[in-house]
């Protein structure tokens, strides 16, 4: 059978002819569009996974009536079935299940290639809205050229995956007189919350794959860098490349010259950029200086600034960080980015100090659960006394902003409330300097909730704002916590301290369950003098698989109301949360929803708040309402009592089983007698 001949040259001739007839200033494959876009396409991995060399078949830069620029990237193919490859969710399929790029699809399909180019621009430039166009075709039986077009919008808002804009027969929507109408259509595109959640989950897998690669590369190739050095270098590199439009230009790789000149070494350049960024972000002076001092301890060391073969170790590491992670913090994922970084950096390298062994960060879906159990809304004031990478505060911030969008009338009101939430309604305490820097970075990336992330011992904290209004009490009414279990009372010492400083609200903590059965008796009794335990939830034993194997419980409190012996406590066995977990290093997905996990988590929240009338998936065997003795402190882990009273059905079954056994014996006896008589 004769091989089908590609008609790509014909498609290129057709489309380039359209662009010329529209009077557009388009550039072909080898031509320059502008230095920023050219550099981005050259820096990004090629369609085959190699280094650079991305060349769209045609490209333009168009401006709408609001003077916003849109890069237009066009890719041609010459076969009938090579327009676009979608995944099972109808999204452009440019990633494998494990989060790695699917270069076969990127290389073989027109739209997939154009979306790949768009991600290069999201990764390395300040452009946030790109139009990706794929065109392919074939010659029919009569020799006539037939073509098909795919037009996709790729943006920071859709996390870089792309959305189909519509069906088009030509590219006349790019004409000057048509372009504003086209952009209005683009702006009307929206993703459902479910679609956004699916894309976010997909992007989070990509982040994990990229972090594994980054950590392996640094560990393998860059000698002399300890765990904290890696954390600080990642934090410094990301802050230096964030930039602020019109005020602070993002640091680029070629800005680092590996100079030995005093005051102009690579570390000096990065520190100056960080200082400019923090000043423009209006970070309080004492906090800014603390961040600068902490990062300078690593950035200014001689060994990483000394050039070897014309390049410093600092520049090499900076380049790896930008190349591997750039797109994920530029597209604005509302995720615990640095928590994933932390877990990866410490998971297989181990901790340098034994005292860190119980620093285990909370999975994002558990963080969201704690936030919901603590009844966080847009008006809450939330604090965390062992904040780690600030993952719990990130989850709280997300929930607060979602609530603001749902309940405020105008975009302006939502924006103002969001600023208020980030600046004044979140507070976290972290005593370990390396982990503290991760928390700072996380909240800066979230844009910016770092105002009241405090590097201090929670047990010595005075209850006031950390920066700015340092004489004013933080009016906490929501407390969330995953404490280090090596602390006194398995960590209940933090709970007792925090709740004693609150007047009202709710608290949700996840902790080793022995805290509720004898290891924290005195703390628990003190807590119940002024606070009510409303729920005790037994979590899956493998919740922290790979990090810890302890049994945990979530305890939920109503703050400011003493617990009486007749108060109802909801005991819930959540051992089956619907997820199946594994701990395989090379697995594409170590967390799988195998039994309605999302529905189970939602039902759990409703059960804690409204009681047994919300039972649906769960049964009375998993949900039990009982009481505790507030003077005991060791009876917080209860389960539904098993009824041992025999029923009529039990009696009938026992009699039936007995009769069956008797008949069986009689038959055996009869057979034995027959055999002896020779029958």
C-alpha positions, -999 to 999 in steps of 0.1 A, spaced: 0 0 0 15 34 -11 24 57 17 2 88 20 21 119 10 20 148 34 4 180 21 20 202 47 36 225 20 1 230 5 -14 238 39 14 263 46 9 279 12 -29 282 18 -27 297 53 3 320 47 -18 333 17 -47 341 40 -24 359 64 -9 379 36 -43 388 22 -54 400 56 -25 425 57 -10 409 88 26 412 98 32 375 103 66 358 107 76 324 93 94 296 110 130 310 109 120 347 114 121 367 146 89 379 162 105 397 192 134 390 214 113 379 244 92 354 225 122 342 204 142 336 236 113 317 252 108 294 222 146 288 222 148 281 259 119 257 262 123 220 254 116 212 217 86 192 204 109 161 206 121 168 242 154 182 232 170 215 241 153 245 225 147 250 188 109 255 190 98 271 157 61 276 150 54 275 113 39 310 115 36 335 144 21 370 150 17 395 178 -17 412 177 -32 439 199 -68 443 209 -87 476 215 -76 476 251 -40 476 240 -34 440 253 -10 419 232 -17 384 222 9 361 207 -6 339 179 12 307 172 4 285 142 15 250 135 9 231 102 6 194 95 -2 175 63 -23 145 72 -61 141 76 -61 129 112 -33 150 127 -52 181 139 -55 174 176 -51 146 202 -73 149 232 -73 130 264 -103 113 281 -113 146 296 -114 163 262 -83 183 271 -52 187 248 -32 155 256 3 169 260 11 150 292 14 113 302 -3 99 332 28 104 353 30 141 345 58 139 320 55 156 285 40 134 258 64 144 231 49 120 205 16 139 206 33 173 207 54 164 177 27 147 156 -5 168 161 -8 204 149 -28 218 179 -7 199 204 24 214 190 9 250 190 -2 246 227 33 234 235 47 266 220 22 286 241 34 270 272 69 280 264 57 316 263 38 312 296 70 297 311 95 323 300 77 356 292 53 381 308 26 372 283 -4 355 300 -28 350 271 -19 332 239 -38 319 209 -27 285 196 -38 274 161 -33 241 144 -41 235 107 -38 203 88 -54 187 57 -53 162 29 -62 159 -8 -95 142 -15 -101 117 -43 -104 144 -69 -71 159 -58 -87 190 -41 -70 202 -9 -93 199 22 -83 215 54 -93 216 91 -85 242 118 -82 240 156 -82 273 175 -73 272 212 -69 298 240 -39 291 263 -36 313 294 -26 316 330 -63 314 338 -68 279 323 -34 267 338 -19 264 303 -39 234 291 -59 254 265 -96 257 256 -111 254 222 -125 288 211 -148 276 183 -151 261 148 -134 281 119 -131 276 82 -103 302 78 -83 326 99 -102 358 91 -110 362 128 -74 375 130 -82 405 107 -79 438 124 -116 445 120 -125 411 134 -100 406 162 -117 425 190 -149 404 185 -128 373 186 -111 383 218 -145 391 234 -155 355 225 -122 342 241 -129 362 273 -163 345 276 -148 311 277 -150 296 312 -141 263 328 -165 247 352 -152 242 388 -150 205 381 -129 211 349 -106 235 368 -102 209 396 -93 182 371 -68 204 354 -53 215 387 -49 178 398 -32 171 365 -9 201 369 0 191 405 12 157 392 34 176 367 48 196 396 57 165 415 74 150 384 93 183 379 103 185 415 116 149 415 137 157 384 150 189 399 160 173 432 177 144 414 196 167 391 208 189 420 217 159 442 235 142 414 254 171 398 258 198 424 281 188 452 284 206 485 248 217 488 230 206 519 192 202 523 187 237 536 209 252 508 186 236 482 156 250 499 171 285 501 183 284 465 149 274 452 132 301 473 157 328 461 155 318 425 117 318 424 114 352 441 140 367 418 121 355 387 86 365 397 89 402 388 62 429 392 48 444 360 62 478 353 82 479 385 106 449 389 119 431 358 121 393 363 156 380 366 167 360 336 194 334 332 216 355 310 215 383 337 239 361 357 274 365 343 294 344 368 316 374 375 343 374 402 339 412 407 330 422 442 294 434 444 286 419 410 288 382 417 258 360 408 247 360 445 249 398 446 227 401 415 200 376 428 200 394 462 195 428 446 165 415 426 150 399 457 154 431 476 137 451 449 108 426 447 102 426 485 103 464 487 78 468 459 56 441 476 57 463 507 70 436 529 77 451 564 113 462 567 122 439 596 107 409 578 124 418 545 157 421 562 152 387 579 145 371 545 175 388 529 198 377 557 186 341 556 190 338 518 223 356 518 239 330 540 236 306 511 237 329 481 269 347 491 291 317 499 324 316 478 320 281 466 288 286 447 298 319 432 333 309 420 332 302 382 343 269 368 346 267 331 331 301 329 300 293 349 292 295 387 274 267 405 248 293 415 240 301 378 237 264 370 213 257 398 193 289 391 189 278 355 177 243 364 151 258 388 138 282 362 137 256 335 120 229 356 96 249 377 90 283 359 56 276 344 40 263 376 45 294 397 38 317 368 4 303 360 -7 309 396 -17 275 408 -35 278 441 -17 248 456 8 241 483 37 244 459 64 246 484 49 218 505 54 195 475 89 208 472 95 202 509 82 167 508 103 158 477 135 174 490 133 156 523 115 124 514 144 104 500 174 124 512 163 121 548 166 147 575 199 160 587 187 162 623 168 136 642 145 163 657 131 169 622 119 133 617 83 141 626 80 172 604 54 156 580 34 180 559 -4 176 554 -17 163 520 -36 191 503 -70 173 504 -66 167 542 -56 204 546 -89 214 528 -108 190 551 -94 206 582 -103 241 569 -139 230 562 -142 213 596 -130 246 612 -158 264 594 -135 289 577 -152 315 555 -142 349 541 -145 367 574 -125 342 594 -92 349 611 -72 317 608 -40 308 626 -17 277 626 9 271 654 31 247 635 27 261 600 54 240 581 53 251 545 20 270 552 0 244 533 -29 246 558 -29 284 555 -29 281 517 -59 258 519 -76 283 542 -69 312 519 -83 293 489 -115 286 509 -119 322 520 -115 336 485 -140 310 471 -164 321 498 -158 358 489 -165 352 452 -197 334 461 -211 360 484 -198 394 472 -215 413 444 -188 429 424 -153 421 412 -139 451 430 -154 439 463 -139 405 458 -105 420 450 -106 442 481 -116 413 503 -89 391 488 -63 417 497 -77 420 532 -76 382 537 -40 379 525 -27 409 546 -46 406 579 -66 373 582 -39 346 582 -12 340 607 13 311 609 42 303 633 71 281 623 103 277 645 126 259 620 143 285 598 145 263 567 109 254 568 99 290 577 115 301 544 94 276 525 63 291 542 73 326 532 79 315 496 45 296 495 26 326 506 45 350 483 36 327 454 0 328 465 3 366 461 10 375 489 -2 361 522 32 361 539 25 392 560 21 373 592 42 342 588 64 344 619 97 326 626 91 320 663 84 294 689 46 290 692 48 283 729 63 317 735 40 336 711 21 366 726 -10 364 703 -3 396 684 3 404 647 38 396 637 45 426 614 28 459 610 2 461 637 25 444 663 6 459 692 -27 445 681 -41 412 691 -48 387 662 -85 380 665 -83 343 657 -116 325 654 -104 294 634 -75 272 644 -60 245 621 -30 223 630 -9 193 622 17 195 650 50 177 653 41 146 673 73 146 693 61 177 711 46 175 746 14 155 746 19 144 710 15 181 701 -15 188 722 6 215 740 1 236 709 -37 231 709 -40 240 745 -19 272 740 -38 283 709 -73 277 722 -65 295 755 -59 326 734 -92 324 715 -126 336 725 -148 320 700 -148 300 667 -138 264 658 -106 243 656 -97 212 637 -64 194 643 -49 162 629 -27 144 655 -14 110 665 -45 93 681 -27 83 712 -31 120 722 -67 112 728 -62 80 747 -37 88 774 -6 106 760 -20 141 766 -44 136 795 -36 168 814 -36 190 783 -69 175 772 -86 182 805 -74 218 805 -87 222 769 -122 209 778 -125 234 807 -132 261 781 -138 243 748 -161 216 736 -150 185 717 -176 181 690 -161 153 668 -134 126 669 -125 112 635 -103 81 630 -83 87 598 -68 60 574 -37 43 588 -18 49 555 -27 86 553 10 97 555 23 66 536 60 70 529 64 97 556 49 82 587 28 51 597 12 64 629 -26 62 634 -40 97 634 -73 113 644 -89 146 637 -104 164 667 -129 192 661 -136 218 688 -161 245 694 -141 273 711 -151 292 742 -178 268 755 -168 244 783 -174 207 776 -201 191 798 -203 154 805 -236 151 786 -225 170 755 -227 148 724 -195 139 706 -196 125 671 -172 96 667 -166 88 631 -145 59 617 -130 74 585 -106 45 579 -121 40 545 -119 75 530 -123 63 494 -87 67 484 -62 39 477 -26 49 484 7 34 474 43 44 479 60 34 447 87 58 435 80 54 398 42 52 400 23 76 379 -3 81 406 1 71 443 -33 84 453 -63 70 434 -100 76 441 -114 41 442 -145 45 462 -162 79 459 -135 97 479 -146 133 472 -182 124 482 -170 108 514 -150 138 524 -180 161 518 -203 138 538 -178 138 566 -179 176 568 -217 175 568 -219 148 595 -197 168 618 -218 199 613 -253 184 611 -253 149 626 -266 115 616 -294 129 593 -266 134 567 -257 97 567 -256 84 531 -224 65 522 -215 59 558 -235 36 581 -243 35 618 -213 12 622 -190 41 612 -209 69 628 -216 69 666 -228 97 689 -216 93 724 -202 112 754 -168 117 771 -159 125 807 -143 160 806 -124 151 838 -109 120 821 -89 133 790 -81 98 777 -115 87 763 -116 106 730 -112 76 707 -144 57 707 -162 35 682 -198 24 677 -206 -3 703 -212 -38 690 -246 -52 700 -241 -88 712 -278 -94 721 -289 -124 699 -319 -118 676 -346 -142 665 -327 -145 632 -295 -155 650 -315 -182 669 -330 -195 637 -296 -197 620 -281 -215 649 -309 -241 650 -306 -245 612 -268 -249 614 -273 -275 642 -299 -295 623 -277 -295 592 -248 -308 612 -270 -336 628 -283 -347 594 -248 -347 580 -237 -370 609 -267 -393 604 -259 -397 567 -222 -404 575 -233 -431 601 -257 -447 576 -231 -448 549 -206 -464 573 -231 -492 583 -240 -499 547 -203 -504 538 -198 -528 567 -228 -549 556 -214 -551 521 -241 -531 504 
